[in-house]
Amino acid sequence: MDTAARPGGGPTARAAGGAPGGPAARAAGRAPGGPAAVDGAADGATARAVGDGSAARACEDQGGAGGRAGETAQTLERGLRLLHLVAEASGGLTVTEAANRLGIGRAAVYRLAGPLTAHGMLRRDEAGRLRLGAGVLHLARRAQPLLAEGALPALRRLAEQAGATAHLTVVEGGEGVALAVVEPSWTSFHVAYRTGARHPLDRGAAGRAILAGRSGSADPVSSSGELQAGAYGVAAPVLGVPGLEASVGVVALAPLDVDSVGAQVRAAATAIATALR
């Protein structure tokens, strides 16, 4: 008998299509929990593992970036402290002295001093002591016009109120330097005080006011004939401006009322400190 021609979907038909639920159907569909389901579960686990690894690496990267930023900020802060320490030491500092004052090792001081020396902020003298470099003066000269500009409104008011020449004096190289000068507009005679004039800090009202400010005193200081015979001065320190040592004062050809003019000078010093902060 020819089985291929058997009607009714004989053996040949059954072998190709298979009975419902037969071997072909079971092989294609697979029962729940079979190999296909296991493969899917494995793929999900792999995806979760990859995702978890990426998140961990992202956290590590963020933590590393935060750590590096903190180290950079600490290095910058130490470098600025080193500059301030050297500036305050008239005879300079040895590396050991700087290390002791900063609370760090000598090797760390060398690492800080290297870039600062390269940029002219520090220099080593013949004895190997750290001293300020010319780059600091260059920055100071760039900043001085900004200081003078900020002080001018208060100096103009002071000169008109006191009827005397008003000035802002700053510390440079251990001396007082007249950075800004304003003369009164209504007086017949007044002192001609030149911008850039220098004098010792322990002579004259302007310098002694700066020295008083170092101890925290804001009281006005007066002088008579200390820098120029026949000249009278009253000055008060400018306080509360980080990195600035300065005083505001007036100089006149006649004695000044220290109480009234002192109050005007102190008010001008406060106004200038506010403008420069």
C-alpha positions as CSV (number, residue, x, y, z in Angstrom):
1,M,0.0,0.0,0.0
2,D,1.2,3.5,-0.8
3,T,1.2,5.2,2.5
4,A,2.1,8.6,1.1
5,A,-1.2,8.7,-0.8
6,R,-3.2,7.7,2.2
7,P,-6.1,10.0,2.7
8,G,-6.9,11.7,6.0
9,G,-3.5,12.9,6.9
10,G,-1.8,9.6,7.4
11,P,1.6,8.9,8.8
12,T,3.4,11.3,6.5
13,A,1.2,14.2,7.6
14,R,1.5,13.3,11.2
15,A,5.3,13.1,11.0
16,A,5.5,16.7,9.5
17,G,2.9,18.5,11.6
18,G,2.9,16.2,14.6
19,A,-0.1,15.7,16.8
20,P,-1.1,18.5,19.2
21,G,1.3,18.4,22.1
22,G,3.5,16.0,20.2
23,P,7.3,16.0,20.0
24,A,7.6,18.9,17.5
25,A,5.2,21.1,19.4
26,R,7.0,20.3,22.7
27,A,10.4,20.9,21.1
28,A,9.4,24.3,19.7
29,G,7.4,25.7,22.6
30,R,9.3,24.1,25.5
31,A,7.6,23.7,28.8
32,P,7.7,26.6,31.4
33,G,11.0,26.4,33.3
34,G,12.7,24.7,30.4
35,P,16.0,25.7,28.7
36,A,14.5,28.8,27.1
37,A,13.2,30.1,30.4
38,V,16.6,29.3,32.0
39,D,18.4,31.2,29.2
40,G,16.1,34.3,29.8
41,A,16.8,34.2,33.5
42,A,20.5,34.0,32.8
43,D,20.4,36.9,30.5
44,G,18.5,39.0,33.1
45,A,21.1,38.1,35.7
46,T,23.9,39.1,33.3
47,A,22.2,42.5,32.6
48,R,21.8,43.1,36.4
49,A,25.4,42.3,36.9
50,V,26.6,44.6,34.2
51,G,24.3,47.4,35.5
52,D,25.6,46.9,39.0
53,G,29.2,47.0,37.8
54,S,28.5,50.3,35.9
55,A,26.9,51.9,38.9
56,A,29.8,50.8,41.1
57,R,32.3,52.2,38.6
58,A,30.4,55.5,38.4
59,C,30.4,55.8,42.2
60,E,34.1,55.1,42.3
61,D,34.7,57.7,39.6
62,Q,32.7,60.3,41.5
63,G,34.5,59.5,44.7
64,G,37.8,59.8,43.0
65,A,36.9,63.1,41.4
66,G,35.8,64.4,44.8
67,G,39.0,63.2,46.4
68,R,41.2,64.9,43.8
69,A,39.2,68.1,44.2
70,G,39.8,68.0,47.9
71,E,43.5,67.4,47.5
72,T,43.8,70.3,45.0
73,A,42.0,72.7,47.4
74,Q,44.2,71.7,50.3
75,T,47.4,72.2,48.2
76,L,46.1,75.7,47.1
77,E,45.3,76.6,50.7
78,R,48.8,75.5,51.9
79,G,50.5,77.4,49.1
80,L,48.6,80.6,50.0
81,R,49.5,80.1,53.7
82,L,53.1,79.7,52.8
83,L,53.0,83.0,50.9
84,H,51.5,84.7,53.9
85,L,54.1,83.2,56.3
86,V,57.0,84.3,54.1
87,A,55.5,87.8,53.7
88,E,55.3,88.2,57.5
89,A,58.9,87.0,58.1
90,S,61.1,90.0,57.4
91,G,64.2,87.8,57.2
92,G,62.6,85.1,55.2
93,L,62.0,81.4,56.2
94,T,64.0,78.3,55.9
95,V,62.2,75.2,54.5
96,T,62.3,73.7,58.0
97,E,60.8,76.7,59.6
98,A,58.0,76.8,57.0
99,A,57.3,73.1,57.4
100,N,57.0,73.5,61.2
101,R,54.6,76.5,60.9
102,L,52.5,74.8,58.3
103,G,52.5,71.5,60.2
104,I,53.7,69.5,57.1
105,G,56.9,67.8,56.0
106,R,59.9,69.4,54.3
107,A,59.2,67.5,51.1
108,A,55.7,69.0,51.0
109,V,57.2,72.5,51.4
110,Y,59.5,71.8,48.5
111,R,56.6,70.7,46.4
112,L,54.7,73.9,47.3
113,A,57.7,76.2,46.8
114,G,58.5,74.8,43.3
115,P,55.5,76.2,41.3
116,L,55.5,79.4,43.4
117,T,59.1,80.0,42.6
118,A,58.6,79.2,38.9
119,H,55.8,81.9,38.8
120,G,58.0,84.5,40.6
121,M,55.9,84.4,43.8
122,L,58.8,83.1,45.9
123,R,62.6,83.1,45.6
124,R,65.5,81.5,47.4
125,D,68.2,83.9,48.7
126,E,71.9,83.0,48.9
127,A,71.4,81.3,52.3
128,G,68.5,79.2,50.9
129,R,65.8,81.1,52.8
130,L,62.4,81.5,51.2
131,R,61.5,85.2,50.4
132,L,58.8,86.9,48.4
133,G,59.5,87.2,44.7
134,A,59.0,90.0,42.3
135,G,55.8,88.4,41.0
136,V,54.0,89.4,44.2
137,L,54.9,93.1,43.6
138,H,53.7,92.8,40.0
139,L,50.3,91.5,41.3
140,A,50.2,94.2,43.9
141,R,50.7,96.9,41.3
142,R,47.9,95.5,39.2
143,A,45.6,95.6,42.3
144,Q,46.5,99.0,43.5
145,P,44.5,101.0,40.9
146,L,41.4,98.9,41.9
147,L,42.0,99.7,45.6
148,A,42.4,103.4,44.8
149,E,39.3,103.5,42.7
150,G,37.3,101.8,45.5
151,A,38.6,104.3,48.0
152,L,38.1,107.6,46.1
153,P,34.4,108.3,47.0
154,A,35.1,108.1,50.7
155,L,38.3,110.1,50.3
156,R,36.5,112.9,48.5
157,R,33.9,113.1,51.2
158,L,36.6,113.2,53.9
159,A,38.6,115.9,52.2
160,E,35.6,118.1,51.9
161,Q,34.4,117.5,55.4
162,A,37.8,118.0,57.1
163,G,39.0,120.7,54.8
164,A,42.3,118.8,54.5
165,T,44.1,116.6,52.1
166,A,42.8,113.0,52.5
167,H,44.9,109.9,51.6
168,L,44.8,106.1,51.6
169,T,48.1,104.6,52.7
170,V,49.1,100.9,52.2
171,V,52.0,98.8,53.3
172,E,54.5,97.9,50.7
173,G,58.0,96.5,51.4
174,G,57.7,97.4,55.1
175,E,56.9,101.0,54.5
176,G,53.8,103.1,54.1
177,V,53.0,104.2,50.6
178,A,50.4,106.9,49.7
179,L,48.2,105.0,47.2
180,A,45.4,107.6,46.6
181,V,45.3,111.3,47.5
182,V,42.4,113.8,47.3
183,E,42.7,117.5,48.0
184,P,39.8,119.6,49.3
185,S,38.2,121.9,46.7
186,W,37.2,124.9,48.9
187,T,40.3,125.7,51.0
188,S,42.7,128.5,50.1
189,F,45.7,126.5,51.2
190,H,46.2,122.8,51.8
191,V,49.0,120.2,51.8
192,A,50.2,118.9,48.5
193,Y,50.7,115.2,49.2
194,R,52.2,113.2,46.4
195,T,50.8,109.8,45.4
196,G,53.6,107.3,45.8
197,A,55.2,109.1,48.7
198,R,56.9,106.6,51.1
199,H,57.6,106.8,54.8
200,P,58.4,104.5,57.8
201,L,55.5,102.9,59.5
202,D,56.6,104.2,62.9
203,R,56.5,107.8,61.8
204,G,53.4,109.9,61.0
205,A,49.8,109.2,61.7
206,A,49.2,107.0,58.7
207,G,51.9,104.5,59.5
208,R,51.2,104.4,63.2
209,A,47.5,103.8,62.5
210,I,48.5,100.8,60.5
211,L,50.6,99.5,63.3
212,A,47.7,100.1,65.7
213,G,45.5,98.2,63.4
214,R,47.7,95.1,63.6
215,S,46.8,94.8,67.3
216,G,43.1,95.3,66.4
217,S,42.7,98.9,67.5
218,A,40.5,101.1,65.3
219,D,41.0,104.3,67.2
220,P,42.3,107.4,65.3
221,V,46.0,108.3,65.7
222,S,47.3,111.9,65.5
223,S,50.7,113.3,64.7
224,S,52.5,116.7,64.5
225,G,55.5,117.4,62.4
226,E,56.8,113.8,62.3
227,L,57.1,113.6,58.5
228,Q,57.1,117.3,57.6
229,A,57.6,120.3,59.9
230,G,54.3,122.2,60.3
231,A,52.1,119.4,59.1
232,Y,49.4,117.8,61.2
233,G,47.8,114.5,60.6
234,V,45.0,112.2,61.9
235,A,44.5,108.7,60.6
236,A,42.7,105.4,61.3
237,P,43.3,101.9,60.2
238,V,41.3,100.1,57.5
239,L,40.2,96.8,59.1
240,G,38.4,93.7,58.0
241,V,39.8,93.5,54.4
242,P,41.7,90.2,54.1
243,G,45.3,90.7,52.9
244,L,45.2,94.5,53.1
245,E,47.1,96.6,55.6
246,A,46.1,100.2,55.1
247,S,45.0,103.4,56.8
248,V,42.9,106.5,55.9
249,G,43.9,109.9,57.1
250,V,44.1,113.6,56.5
251,V,47.0,116.0,56.7
252,A,46.7,119.8,57.2
253,L,48.8,122.9,57.7
254,A,47.1,123.7,61.0
255,P,46.3,121.7,64.1
256,L,43.2,119.4,63.7
257,D,40.5,118.7,66.2
258,V,41.2,115.0,66.9
259,D,37.7,114.3,68.2
260,S,35.7,115.6,65.3
261,V,38.2,114.9,62.5
262,G,39.0,111.5,64.1
263,A,35.4,110.5,63.8
264,Q,35.3,111.6,60.2
265,V,38.5,109.6,59.4
266,R,37.2,106.5,61.2
267,A,33.9,106.7,59.2
268,A,35.9,107.0,56.0
269,A,38.0,104.0,56.9
270,T,34.9,101.9,57.6
271,A,33.3,103.0,54.3
272,I,36.5,102.1,52.4
273,A,36.7,98.7,54.1
274,T,33.1,98.0,53.1
275,A,33.8,99.1,49.5
276,L,36.9,96.8,49.2
277,R,35.4,93.7,50.7
